[in-house]
């Protein structure tokens, strides 16, 4: 039992765990005298935002108190606007037509956004090295009451190293593959990330974005896993609830240090990366005290990029690459200093249209996408309502509703979710 709990905490996204998904149902029709309640207001109970709205603004329907809420509908601009406000988004995009391909979208991007500029690439390295060194200096010299600010700066700065390695892995840092391998490996060391294992698994994330079973990033909790045992269920609720921003520590261990997860042709390169990481840990472990903060930011980025109640995970036979990359990716604005230190990885939609776009060209590519495909994109500015929605709603996979929150399935065991609903602010930008 203990090993089963550990395996589940370390590998919620295992290949045997997900069920196929059917298309979402349309919203229920309302009859006279029946009022509509937005699903998010039911899910985020405990806030002061629960209220009745006129029937014409319906998203889901209840009659009395026992009728289940229908899945959210985004069929009209008005529906999408209401859902966006409920979830903490600025815009929820229209569904991309089935006949649009990823190549169609790529062909509309300016050619210059794919160009590698060595000066800009090494300028990114300089920004990260300088800001990280400044962070370490602040940690060493700051009085105790300023240490949280120093940790926040340093954790954000070192996340920039991750983005540099990320560009190297996508062959968008340099035209020289050897340079990319060396820079990528070194850039990942302060985060104790093995470069090659991460590269192999991250390539799959791009190839299978929001595909059930196959995507290596955040997946919905499989219902059969959630129902397997009371002990495991409590562990999952806690893991996907209060400590969710730090759950990628389990993902980091399970996906990048386990040789059995790699093909025979990959193992030798994986071993070299692991040897570099262990060597760094042996001599540089004292510098890793900000690890939790670093992973917290990285987890926040990755959660926001592809997780929302209206963004589905689909089985392979229903999956559409263009829809997954354009409709299934979120652009989220952060404070400027975070975007600069993290090299604009939050400008994530163009990165999923083509990973070959260097990070310093993501803004220009995003502007082009907004001009040509803007009505299909999901846009947000980081805010507490957005995070509250992800952490209290996006839980167990459901073929009709995309996600079912823990407290609808196991209310008596979902005290951590009840706590988050009461404790987390409901402020939206």
C-alpha positions, 0 to 999 in steps of 0.5 A: 500500500505504501509503495502504491501511494508513493508511486501515485504521488510520483507518477499521476500521469502513468501510462495505465491511468487515464480513461478515454474522453468523449466530447463535452455535452451542450448546456442544459436548456432552461424552462421558465422559472428556472435560474442558472448558476455559473458552475464556478460559483458552485465549485468555489463555494465559500466565497462571496461571489455565489449569486443567481444570474438571469437565465439568458446568461446561463452556463449550467442549470439547477432546479431546486438543489439536487439537479447536477450542473451541466458542463460549461458551454462556450458557444457564444461570446457572452458565454465565453466572457462569463466563463473568462470572468469566472475562471480569472481569464481575460479571454477564452478562445473560440474552438479552432475549426477541425480543418485548420492544421498546425502548418496553417498557423505556422505559415502565418508567422513572420520568418524572422521570429524563427531566426537565431541571433547569437547576440540576443541568446548570449544576452539572455545568459548574461541577464541570468548570470548577473541576476542570479549572482545578485540574488546570491549576494542579497541572500548573503548580505540581507537581514533576516526580514528581507530574506524572503524577497532575496529568495523570491528574486533568486528563485525567479532569476535561476528559473531564467537558467531553465529557460536558456536550457529549454531553448537549447533543448529545442535547438533555438539557442545556437546553430551549433548543437555541441554548444547547445548541449554544453550550455543546456547542461550547465544551465540546468545544473543550478536547478539540479535538473538533468538536461538530457532526461528532461529534453527527451520527456519534454519533446514528448510534451510538445508532440502530445500536448493535452493528450491523455496518457501521453502528455508528460506534463500535468494530467487530470487525476484518473478516476480509477486512481482516485477511487482505488483506496481511501488512503491514496485518495487523501494523499491525492487530494492533499497533493493536488490541493495545498501543495500542488505548486510543489508537486513537480518535485515528485515529477522531477524525481520520477521522470528524470532520474529513473533509467527505466523510463528511457529508450535504450538509445537514450540511456547513455546520454541520460547517464552523462546528464545524471553524472553532471547533476550528482557532481554538482550536488556534491560540491554545490548543494549549499547553493540549492536552498532556494529549491522550493521557490524555484520549483514553485515558479516553474510549477506555476508556469506549467500549471497555468500553461495548459490547465483550466476547466474549459481546456480538455485532455483528449485520447489519441484518436480524438486529438488534434494538434492545432487545437491542442497547441493553440486552443489548449495553451494559455498566454499569461502575463506576469509582472515585467521583472518576472517576464524579463528574468524568465525570458518570456516563457510565459508567452507560451502559445507561439512556443507551442505552435513552434518550439523552434522560436527562440525565447527572445522572439516569442513576443513578436510571434505572439503579436502575429498570432493575435493578429491572425488567430487571436479569437481562438486564444486563451489569455490571462494576467496572473491573478488569484482567481486563476490560481484558485480555479486551478487548485480547487476545480481542476482535479479528476478527469471526466469525459463530459466536464473535463474536470470534477473537483475533489469536493464533489466526489468526496466532500467529507475527505476534501477539507484541504480543498475547502480550506483553499476555497476559504483561504485563497483570495478571489481577486482577478486582474 
